[in-house]
Structure formats: C-alpha cells, structure tokens
Amino acid sequence: MTEGKKKNTTDSNIVIVMDLSSSMNWSIDNNKQKTAELAKRRLTAAKKMLQKTFIENFYANGQNANSTVSVVAFNNKAWLLEFKGNKTTATRQNYEDLLEAINKISIGDKPSGYGTYMKKALDKTNEKIFGTNGLATTEQYKNNNNVVIFLSDGKPSEKNRNENIDYSGVNDKATPIKAKGASLYTIGFGPEYATVPNPIKDDSPYGLLKNMSSNGKKYIKQVIQIHL
C-alpha cells in the first residue's frame, strides 16, 4: 500500500479516530479487566498523546495556519466530538477549545460493555472528510492534504458478539478513504501491540491495524510522535 496522494500544500485536514470502548479503561501494560488507576489507563495515555505530543505541537509557533483537526469518537456508536460553540472542526484559532473537550472525555469506570465498532467509526470519518459538507468539499479546506489517525486497543466488534470478527469488513471501510487520497495512520494501545507477532496474521488486531495503514505500518504505544 502507498500513502495518500500529497497535494502541493503543507496544510492538512486531520481526523483523529479515537477508541472509547470499555477496554480503554484497562492498564496500558496488561489485559486485566479491572479498571486501572487513572494515570495508567490506555485512555489517559491516548489523551495525553493527542493533547501534548500532537495537537499542541502541530499548531505551535503559528504553523499550520489553514490546517484543521477533528475527532471521531467511537464505541457502540460513532460521533464527532463537539467543543465550544457546537463546533467539530478545530483550527489554529480555536484548537485550545478542542484540547479542553479531549481532556473531558470519559467512559466512566465501566470495565466492560462498550464495544469497538470500527466500521461505524470509519463511515463517520469518510463522511467528515468526503461527505456533502465534508472538509474535502469545503472551499476553505478542499486543497488541504487529508490525514486520518486511527487509535484503538483491541479487536473490532459487532452488535452480535457471537458473530465472527469481521476483520476484512473493517479493512473494506478503510479502503475507500485511502482510495480518495487520504493518508491513514494507525496506533495500537496495549500489550497486543508491544511486540511484532511472527507471523502477522490478517485476522488479528495487529494485522488489521497494519493493513488499514496507508504505509503498511502500525505504531505501538511507545511511538507517540507522528510526522505528517
């Protein structure tokens, strides 16, 4: 696979897809279903990475003036994260409002019950970028590069938990996003992603995130600096 087609601009429309399934409350170091203390939760690590390592640096020193950042959150459903003024698209002028909204994200202390509906998340992402009123069709942002950063810690799930996990179906949802020119990067949180399995199977969480990614790579929890 190749990365999305780069346009002749340094500005980007970035959509961060954030897993809010129950297991994001688990420890980043193990798969114990007992809710980890706040500082060690996968969700805490994800929020810190997005706020401090990525978004703040992205807009630092007046750079990326015409770039946008949006967040698609998902568990049993998928939705656009809203911030001050019911907005869902941040720019350099109001990105701090998005940071505040990310900081407030919580899935409570429930260790189970919220699923990982990746296909819904990718549908919402496709709509946000390429829909009728999407970023790629908005005059101000249509010439920006389109980038998706997908964060998850586990297997995709369906409404019927007894169904086989549809790894290929999730990948099929990612394919048109990349085919339209967006670059898709994936980040795995949790022990499943700490080492590279041998062999890498397509029907596994690691294999799925690798196959979804435009560059055929998957970033693990320790890799928190993404270069666009």
C-alpha positions in Angstrom: 0.0 0.0 0.0 1.1 3.6 -0.6 0.5 6.7 1.4 -2.3 9.1 0.3 -1.6 11.4 -2.6 0.2 14.5 -1.2 -1.1 17.9 -2.5 1.1 20.9 -3.1 0.4 22.4 0.3 1.7 22.0 3.9 -1.8 22.3 5.4 -3.9 19.3 6.3 -7.3 18.2 7.4 -6.6 15.8 10.2 -9.3 13.5 11.6 -8.3 11.6 14.7 -10.4 8.4 15.3 -10.5 7.6 19.0 -11.5 4.3 20.5 -13.7 4.8 23.6 -14.5 1.1 24.2 -14.5 -0.2 27.8 -11.1 -1.7 27.5 -9.6 1.7 27.1 -10.0 1.9 30.9 -7.7 -1.1 31.2 -4.0 -0.8 32.0 -1.8 0.1 29.1 0.6 -2.7 30.3 -1.7 -5.6 30.6 -5.2 -7.0 29.8 -6.6 -7.1 33.3 -10.3 -6.1 33.0 -10.3 -4.5 36.4 -10.2 -0.7 35.8 -6.7 0.6 36.1 -5.8 3.6 38.2 -6.4 6.8 36.1 -2.8 7.5 35.3 -2.2 4.0 33.9 -5.3 3.7 31.7 -5.0 3.4 28.0 -7.4 6.3 27.6 -5.2 8.6 29.7 -2.2 7.7 27.6 -4.2 8.4 24.4 -5.5 11.7 25.6 -2.0 12.8 26.7 -0.5 11.8 23.3 -3.2 13.7 21.4 -3.1 16.9 23.5 0.6 17.3 24.4 2.5 15.4 21.8 0.4 16.0 18.7 -2.1 18.9 18.7 -0.2 21.4 20.7 3.0 20.8 18.7 1.1 20.8 15.4 -0.1 24.4 16.0 3.0 25.7 17.8 4.8 28.8 16.7 2.0 29.8 14.4 2.4 26.9 12.0 -0.3 25.1 10.0 -2.5 28.2 9.8 -5.0 26.7 7.5 -5.0 23.2 8.9 -7.9 21.6 10.7 -8.2 18.9 13.4 -11.4 16.9 14.1 -12.1 13.9 16.4 -14.3 11.0 15.7 -15.0 9.1 18.9 -16.5 5.6 18.9 -17.6 2.6 20.9 -21.0 1.1 20.2 -21.6 4.1 18.0 -19.5 6.8 16.3 -19.8 10.6 16.7 -18.0 13.8 16.1 -16.5 15.3 19.3 -18.1 18.7 19.8 -16.4 21.6 21.6 -17.2 25.2 22.4 -19.9 26.7 20.1 -21.0 23.1 19.0 -18.1 23.0 16.6 -16.5 19.8 15.4 -13.6 21.3 13.3 -10.7 23.0 15.1 -8.2 25.4 13.6 -5.2 27.3 15.0 -7.6 29.9 16.2 -9.7 27.6 18.4 -7.7 24.4 18.9 -7.4 25.0 22.7 -11.2 24.5 22.9 -10.7 21.1 21.3 -8.0 20.3 23.8 -10.4 21.1 26.6 -13.0 18.8 25.1 -10.5 15.9 24.8 -9.5 16.4 28.4 -13.1 15.9 29.4 -13.5 12.7 27.6 -14.5 9.9 29.9 -16.1 6.4 29.6 -16.6 6.2 33.4 -15.3 3.3 35.4 -17.1 0.6 33.5 -14.6 -2.2 32.7 -16.9 -3.9 30.1 -19.9 -3.3 28.0 -18.9 -0.7 25.4 -17.9 -2.2 22.1 -15.4 -1.4 19.4 -17.5 -0.7 16.3 -14.7 0.3 13.9 -16.8 0.1 10.8 -19.1 2.8 12.2 -16.1 4.9 13.1 -14.7 4.7 9.5 -18.0 5.5 8.0 -18.2 8.7 10.1 -14.6 9.5 9.2 -15.4 9.1 5.5 -18.4 11.4 5.9 -16.5 14.0 7.8 -13.8 14.3 5.1 -15.6 13.4 1.8 -19.3 13.9 2.6 -21.5 16.5 1.0 -20.4 19.1 3.6 -17.1 17.4 4.3 -13.7 19.1 4.7 -12.6 18.0 1.2 -15.6 19.8 -0.3 -15.4 22.9 1.8 -13.9 25.8 -0.2 -11.5 26.9 2.5 -10.0 23.4 3.1 -10.6 21.4 -0.1 -7.0 21.8 -1.2 -5.5 20.5 2.1 -4.0 17.1 2.5 -6.4 14.7 4.2 -5.0 12.6 7.0 -6.6 10.0 9.3 -5.0 8.9 12.6 -6.8 5.8 14.0 -6.3 4.9 17.6 -7.5 1.6 19.1 -6.6 -1.1 21.7 -8.4 -4.2 20.5 -10.5 -6.3 18.2 -13.4 -4.8 16.2 -16.8 -5.9 17.5 -20.3 -6.2 16.0 -23.7 -5.8 17.5 -24.0 -9.6 17.9 -20.9 -10.6 19.9 -21.3 -14.2 18.9 -20.5 -13.3 15.3 -17.1 -13.9 13.9 -14.9 -10.8 14.0 -15.1 -9.1 10.6 -11.5 -8.0 10.1 -11.8 -7.8 6.3 -15.1 -5.8 6.6 -13.3 -3.2 8.7 -10.4 -3.0 6.2 -13.0 -2.6 3.4 -14.3 0.5 5.2 -10.8 1.9 5.3 -10.0 1.3 1.6 -12.3 4.0 0.0 -10.9 6.6 2.4 -7.4 5.9 1.1 -8.6 5.5 -2.4 -9.9 9.1 -2.3 -6.4 10.3 -1.4 -6.3 10.4 2.4 -3.3 9.0 4.3 -4.3 6.7 7.1 -2.1 6.0 10.1 -2.9 3.6 12.9 -1.8 3.5 16.5 -2.3 0.5 18.8 -2.5 0.7 22.6 -2.0 -2.2 25.0 0.2 -5.3 25.2 -1.1 -6.8 21.9 0.9 -4.1 20.1 4.1 -4.1 22.2 5.9 -6.6 20.1 5.6 -7.6 16.4 4.0 -11.0 16.1 5.5 -13.6 13.9 3.8 -14.3 11.6 1.5 -11.3 11.4 -2.0 -12.6 10.7 -4.6 -10.5 8.8 -7.3 -11.8 11.1 -5.7 -10.3 14.2 -5.8 -6.8 15.9 -2.2 -6.2 14.9 -2.7 -7.4 11.3 -5.8 -5.3 11.0 -4.2 -2.0 12.0 -1.2 -2.8 9.8 -3.4 -3.5 6.8 -5.5 -0.4 7.4 -2.5 1.9 7.4 -1.5 3.6 4.2 2.1 2.9 4.7 1.6 -0.7 5.9 3.0 0.2 9.3 1.4 0.3 12.7 2.6 2.5 15.6 2.7 1.0 19.1 2.0 2.8 22.3 5.7 3.9 22.8 5.6 5.7 19.4 3.8 8.9 20.1 5.4 11.3 17.7 3.8 11.2 14.2 5.4 13.0 11.3 2.9 14.0 8.7 
